[in-house]
């Protein structure tokens, strides 16, 4: 599904060139559950943004379903992102003036789906998230855990093949965070490819495969209890 080959991402900061990603080679199979870990500044969020087509590599190739998405126009990337990739963020990114229902309906509205179908689908997914009695509440009327469940509902309403989660428990208490992770894992069990960036090792090791990054490089890839050296190509 995902193949990264020789990916580099550099930024110019003043008169210095910063290598946020350095020779990244990574394969992710359909339905995989992968966590990306590492200290602050290691490049894990930059990698996630690149996987989500929110950023472009400076060099290298990104194949998504055997298509080189690095050569797509901004419009084509946006279309691919809308139809194939869902996002969950640490700070939820919900629109404050919209209700939970309206936030979930928003991607369908942008895709031109009829109002009746939008309403039905949003109601069903919010019911599945245990939020049937919170559909008409705005984000400021919801707890952190409830807001993240709304965000997950919005991220998955278009039935993407890939869900990218950037520190999805970072703004939650431990119980709410665990509830959110279990919801994400249930989605993965149904076939959704799940990639999580986290600084929390207890969250990271729940994934079936986890990689560790330092200074823009993948230094270790571990599947269950079997570690691969940094010279191996993660697969």
C-alpha positions, 0 to 999 in steps of 0.5 A: 500500500505505502512505499517510501524510497529514499525520502528526504525532507529538508527545511531552510532555517536562517542560513542552516539546512535542517534535515527533518527526514534523512533517507527514509525507506518504509513499507506499510501493508494494507491493514497494518497497525504501525506506531512511530516513536521518537523524541521531540524533533526526531521527524516523526510528525514530519513523516506523518504529514508526508504520508498524509500528503500534507507535505512533499518530500525534498527528494525520494519517492512515495508510492501509494497503491503503486502510484507515485503521489509526489508528482501529483498536482495540489488538486490531485493530492487533495482529492487523494487525501480526501478519499483515501486518508483520514486524520486524527490530531492531538487537539481534535481540530473540530470547528467550534461553531459546529455541532458534533453532527455537523463536524462529522458531516463536513467531509461529506458536504465537501464531497457533494453528498446529499443532506439526507445521506449525510445526516444518516451516515453521521448519525450512525457513526456517532451512535457507534462511538457512543455519542448518540446523546451528544450529536447536537452539542458543540465541541466546548460542550464535550469532554476531551474524550468525546471530542476525540471520538467525534474527530475519529468519526469525522476522520472515518466517515468517508471510509478511508483506507488509511488513518493517520493519528498524530498523538491522539491521546496526548491531550487526554487523561489516561482512561480517555486515552485508552478508550480512544486507542481501543476505538482506533484498534477496533477500526484496524481490526476491521481492515483499516490501515492505522499509523500512530505517532506517539511519544508514549511507549505504552501506546506505541508498543500496542502496535503490531509493528513500531519504528523508532526515529532519531534525527530524521532517521529510522533507527529501529523497526520492531515487530512484536518482540523481534527487532530489526537493525537500522540497516534493514528495510522496514517491511 
